Amino acid sequence: VLSDSLFMVIMLVSALIIPSMVVGLIVAVFQAATSITEQTINFLPRLLVTLLALRWGGHWLVQKLMDFTFEIVARIPEVIG
């Protein structure tokens, strides 16, 4: 149960974090190439990409979490007994 739970957390979090990290890397390379040192430029694109990832993948994330919850509830007798 613990390994399944950890895998589920990693899968759900990575669906939101990976696009944000990619955009952050692209913005950081752009800032390094143009010598712009403003720290707030990196924030808005990452925020927008995270919100878009939630918008596009939210249904999938909730469905995976519901399926996992139903599976865990169904396995309660197996774990207890």
N, C-alpha and C positions, 0 to 999 in steps of 0.2 A: 504494500500500500504506500509506503514511504517513497519508494523509487518511482512509482507511478505518479505520485503527487509532485515530486520534484521535477519530473519530466514535463508534467502539465504546466507548472509554473514557468519553466524555462521556455517552453514553446509559446505560451501566451505573451510573456514579456518580450521575447525576442521579436515577435510580430510587430511590436510597437517601437522597440529600441533600435533595431537594425536600420529602418529607413531614416530615423533621426540621426543616427551615427553617420550614415552615408552623406546626408545633406550637410552635416556639421563638418565632415572632412572636405567636401567640395568648397564650402564657404571658407574654411581655413586655408585651403590652397589658394583660393582667390585673394584672400587677405594677404597672404604671404607674397603673392606675385605682385600685388599693387601697393604693398607697404602700408596698408590701412591697419591701424592698431585699435580701432574702435571695438570694444568687446560686445556691445549690444547688437551689432550687425549679425552676429551668429545666432542670437536668440530667436528672432522672429521667424526665419525660415524653418528652424527646427521645430518651433511650436506649431507652425502651419502644417508641416509634414506629419507631425504626431497626431494632430486633429484630423487630418485627411486619412491617416491610417486607421484611426478609430472609426471614422465615418464609413470607409470602405470595408474594413475587416471586422467591424463591431458585431455584426450578425454571426459571423463565423466564430469569433471569440466567445460570445455568449452561448452558442450552440455547443461548442467543445466543452465549456464549463458545465453546462446542463447535463450533457452526456456523461461526463466524468462524475458528477454528483449522483446521477441515477445509478451508475455502476458501483460507486462506493456504498450507497445505501443498500443496494442489492447484495453486496458482499459482507454486510454486517454480521449475519449469522455465521458465515465462514470464519470471520476474524474472531468472533467471541467464542464460538464452540470449537 
